[in-house]
Amino acid sequence: MEELKDILESRGIKPTYQRLAIFKYIHDHKVHPTAERLYRNLIKIVPTMSRTTIYNTLSMFVEKGLARTILISPTEVRYDADMSTHHHFWCEKCGKIEDLFFECEKARKGEIEGNIIKEVHGYFKGICRDCRTH
Protein backbone atom coordinates (compact mmCIF):
# COMPACT_ATOMS: atom_id res chain seq x y z
CA MET A 1 0.00 0.00 0.00
CA GLU A 2 2.94 2.31 0.68
CA GLU A 3 4.09 1.89 -2.94
CA LEU A 4 0.63 2.88 -4.24
CA LYS A 5 0.62 5.89 -1.91
CA ASP A 6 3.98 6.99 -3.33
CA ILE A 7 2.68 6.61 -6.89
CA LEU A 8 -0.31 8.86 -6.15
CA GLU A 9 1.86 11.46 -4.43
CA SER A 10 4.32 11.45 -7.34
CA ARG A 11 1.45 12.57 -9.59
CA GLY A 12 0.34 15.29 -7.19
CA ILE A 13 -2.65 13.34 -5.85
CA LYS A 14 -3.39 13.41 -2.13
CA PRO A 15 -3.57 9.72 -1.13
CA THR A 16 -6.84 9.63 0.79
CA TYR A 17 -8.17 6.30 2.04
CA GLN A 18 -10.85 6.22 -0.66
CA ARG A 19 -8.44 7.11 -3.49
CA LEU A 20 -6.01 4.44 -2.31
CA ALA A 21 -8.81 1.85 -2.20
CA ILE A 22 -9.86 2.71 -5.77
CA PHE A 23 -6.27 2.71 -7.07
CA LYS A 24 -5.48 -0.57 -5.30
CA TYR A 25 -8.54 -2.22 -6.84
CA ILE A 26 -7.81 -1.21 -10.43
CA HIS A 27 -4.12 -1.93 -9.92
CA ASP A 28 -4.62 -5.40 -8.38
CA HIS A 29 -7.68 -6.61 -10.31
CA LYS A 30 -6.94 -6.96 -14.01
CA VAL A 31 -10.65 -7.21 -14.91
CA HIS A 32 -10.91 -3.74 -16.46
CA PRO A 33 -13.79 -2.74 -14.17
CA THR A 34 -16.56 -0.27 -14.83
CA ALA A 35 -17.13 2.49 -12.28
CA GLU A 36 -20.27 0.63 -11.16
CA ARG A 37 -18.34 -2.60 -10.57
CA LEU A 38 -15.78 -0.66 -8.56
CA TYR A 39 -18.57 0.84 -6.48
CA ARG A 40 -20.26 -2.53 -5.84
CA ASN A 41 -16.97 -4.08 -4.70
CA LEU A 42 -15.56 -1.18 -2.71
CA ILE A 43 -18.74 -0.26 -0.83
CA LYS A 44 -18.27 -3.56 1.06
CA ILE A 45 -14.83 -2.42 2.25
CA VAL A 46 -15.39 1.35 2.43
CA PRO A 47 -19.04 1.93 3.45
CA THR A 48 -18.68 5.69 3.01
CA MET A 49 -17.67 5.32 -0.66
CA SER A 50 -19.98 7.12 -3.07
CA ARG A 51 -20.46 6.74 -6.81
CA THR A 52 -19.47 10.38 -7.21
CA THR A 53 -16.15 9.69 -5.47
CA ILE A 54 -15.54 6.72 -7.78
CA TYR A 55 -16.26 8.73 -10.95
CA ASN A 56 -14.29 11.80 -9.82
CA THR A 57 -11.31 9.71 -8.73
CA LEU A 58 -11.24 7.68 -11.94
CA SER A 59 -11.40 10.90 -13.94
CA MET A 60 -8.45 12.27 -11.95
CA PHE A 61 -6.45 9.05 -12.45
CA VAL A 62 -7.02 9.24 -16.20
CA GLU A 63 -6.07 12.93 -16.27
CA LYS A 64 -2.87 12.25 -14.28
CA GLY A 65 -1.87 9.24 -16.41
CA LEU A 66 -2.50 6.55 -13.78
CA ALA A 67 -5.33 4.84 -15.64
CA ARG A 68 -6.88 4.80 -19.07
CA THR A 69 -10.40 4.43 -20.30
CA ILE A 70 -11.25 1.48 -22.48
CA LEU A 71 -14.07 2.21 -24.90
CA ILE A 72 -14.24 -1.20 -26.58
CA SER A 73 -17.72 -2.11 -25.35
CA PRO A 74 -20.61 -0.32 -27.03
CA THR A 75 -22.44 0.19 -23.72
CA GLU A 76 -19.88 0.97 -21.02
CA VAL A 77 -16.59 2.61 -20.10
CA ARG A 78 -14.01 0.34 -18.48
CA TYR A 79 -10.76 1.30 -16.70
CA ASP A 80 -7.24 -0.08 -16.87
CA ALA A 81 -4.33 0.82 -14.56
CA ASP A 82 -1.75 -0.91 -16.78
CA MET A 83 -0.27 2.02 -18.67
CA SER A 84 2.14 -0.07 -20.73
CA THR A 85 1.52 -0.27 -24.46
CA HIS A 86 -0.82 -3.18 -25.04
CA HIS A 87 -4.06 -4.03 -26.78
CA HIS A 88 -7.42 -5.38 -25.61
CA PHE A 89 -9.69 -8.22 -26.64
CA TRP A 90 -13.41 -7.95 -25.78
CA CYS A 91 -15.62 -11.03 -25.76
CA GLU A 92 -18.96 -10.00 -27.23
CA LYS A 93 -20.59 -12.99 -25.51
CA CYS A 94 -19.48 -12.68 -21.84
CA GLY A 95 -18.12 -9.09 -21.86
CA LYS A 96 -14.69 -10.03 -20.49
CA ILE A 97 -11.76 -7.86 -21.56
CA GLU A 98 -8.29 -9.39 -21.79
CA ASP A 99 -4.94 -7.69 -22.22
CA LEU A 100 -3.03 -8.62 -25.37
CA PHE A 101 0.72 -8.09 -25.37
CA PHE A 102 2.42 -8.22 -28.75
CA GLU A 103 4.55 -5.96 -30.87
CA CYS A 104 2.88 -4.13 -33.69
CA GLU A 105 5.05 -2.00 -35.95
CA LYS A 106 2.38 0.67 -36.33
CA ALA A 107 1.69 0.69 -32.58
CA ARG A 108 5.05 2.17 -31.61
CA LYS A 109 4.78 5.73 -30.38
CA GLY A 110 6.46 8.16 -32.69
CA GLU A 111 5.45 9.28 -36.12
CA ILE A 112 3.44 7.68 -38.93
CA GLU A 113 3.13 9.40 -42.31
CA GLY A 114 3.94 12.77 -40.75
CA ASN A 115 1.46 12.36 -37.88
CA ILE A 116 2.80 12.44 -34.31
CA ILE A 117 1.51 9.43 -32.37
CA LYS A 118 0.96 10.01 -28.63
CA GLU A 119 -1.29 7.06 -27.76
CA VAL A 120 -2.16 3.73 -29.29
CA HIS A 121 -5.37 1.77 -28.62
CA GLY A 122 -5.77 -1.59 -30.32
CA TYR A 123 -9.15 -3.27 -29.82
CA PHE A 124 -10.10 -6.74 -30.93
CA LYS A 125 -13.64 -8.10 -30.65
CA GLY A 126 -14.88 -11.65 -30.87
CA ILE A 127 -15.62 -14.74 -28.77
CA CYS A 128 -13.15 -15.68 -26.01
CA ARG A 129 -11.73 -19.18 -25.61
CA ASP A 130 -13.92 -19.84 -22.54
CA CYS A 131 -17.15 -18.98 -24.37
CA ARG A 132 -16.09 -21.00 -27.43
CA THR A 133 -15.91 -24.18 -25.37
CA HIS A 134 -19.32 -23.77 -23.72
C-alpha positions in Angstrom: 0.0 0.0 0.0 2.9 2.3 0.7 4.1 1.9 -2.9 0.6 2.9 -4.2 0.6 5.9 -1.9 4.0 7.0 -3.3 2.7 6.6 -6.9 -0.3 8.9 -6.1 1.9 11.5 -4.4 4.3 11.4 -7.3 1.4 12.6 -9.6 0.3 15.3 -7.2 -2.6 13.3 -5.8 -3.4 13.4 -2.1 -3.6 9.7 -1.1 -6.8 9.6 0.8 -8.2 6.3 2.0 -10.8 6.2 -0.7 -8.4 7.1 -3.5 -6.0 4.4 -2.3 -8.8 1.9 -2.2 -9.9 2.7 -5.8 -6.3 2.7 -7.1 -5.5 -0.6 -5.3 -8.5 -2.2 -6.8 -7.8 -1.2 -10.4 -4.1 -1.9 -9.9 -4.6 -5.4 -8.4 -7.7 -6.6 -10.3 -6.9 -7.0 -14.0 -10.7 -7.2 -14.9 -10.9 -3.7 -16.5 -13.8 -2.7 -14.2 -16.6 -0.3 -14.8 -17.1 2.5 -12.3 -20.3 0.6 -11.2 -18.3 -2.6 -10.6 -15.8 -0.7 -8.6 -18.6 0.8 -6.5 -20.3 -2.5 -5.8 -17.0 -4.1 -4.7 -15.6 -1.2 -2.7 -18.7 -0.3 -0.8 -18.3 -3.6 1.1 -14.8 -2.4 2.2 -15.4 1.3 2.4 -19.0 1.9 3.5 -18.7 5.7 3.0 -17.7 5.3 -0.7 -20.0 7.1 -3.1 -20.5 6.7 -6.8 -19.5 10.4 -7.2 -16.1 9.7 -5.5 -15.5 6.7 -7.8 -16.3 8.7 -10.9 -14.3 11.8 -9.8 -11.3 9.7 -8.7 -11.2 7.7 -11.9 -11.4 10.9 -13.9 -8.5 12.3 -11.9 -6.5 9.1 -12.4 -7.0 9.2 -16.2 -6.1 12.9 -16.3 -2.9 12.2 -14.3 -1.9 9.2 -16.4 -2.5 6.6 -13.8 -5.3 4.8 -15.6 -6.9 4.8 -19.1 -10.4 4.4 -20.3 -11.3 1.5 -22.5 -14.1 2.2 -24.9 -14.2 -1.2 -26.6 -17.7 -2.1 -25.3 -20.6 -0.3 -27.0 -22.4 0.2 -23.7 -19.9 1.0 -21.0 -16.6 2.6 -20.1 -14.0 0.3 -18.5 -10.8 1.3 -16.7 -7.2 -0.1 -16.9 -4.3 0.8 -14.6 -1.7 -0.9 -16.8 -0.3 2.0 -18.7 2.1 -0.1 -20.7 1.5 -0.3 -24.5 -0.8 -3.2 -25.0 -4.1 -4.0 -26.8 -7.4 -5.4 -25.6 -9.7 -8.2 -26.6 -13.4 -8.0 -25.8 -15.6 -11.0 -25.8 -19.0 -10.0 -27.2 -20.6 -13.0 -25.5 -19.5 -12.7 -21.8 -18.1 -9.1 -21.9 -14.7 -10.0 -20.5 -11.8 -7.9 -21.6 -8.3 -9.4 -21.8 -4.9 -7.7 -22.2 -3.0 -8.6 -25.4 0.7 -8.1 -25.4 2.4 -8.2 -28.8 4.5 -6.0 -30.9 2.9 -4.1 -33.7 5.1 -2.0 -36.0 2.4 0.7 -36.3 1.7 0.7 -32.6 5.0 2.2 -31.6 4.8 5.7 -30.4 6.5 8.2 -32.7 5.4 9.3 -36.1 3.4 7.7 -38.9 3.1 9.4 -42.3 3.9 12.8 -40.7 1.5 12.4 -37.9 2.8 12.4 -34.3 1.5 9.4 -32.4 1.0 10.0 -28.6 -1.3 7.1 -27.8 -2.2 3.7 -29.3 -5.4 1.8 -28.6 -5.8 -1.6 -30.3 -9.1 -3.3 -29.8 -10.1 -6.7 -30.9 -13.6 -8.1 -30.6 -14.9 -11.7 -30.9 -15.6 -14.7 -28.8 -13.2 -15.7 -26.0 -11.7 -19.2 -25.6 -13.9 -19.8 -22.5 -17.2 -19.0 -24.4 -16.1 -21.0 -27.4 -15.9 -24.2 -25.4 -19.3 -23.8 -23.7 
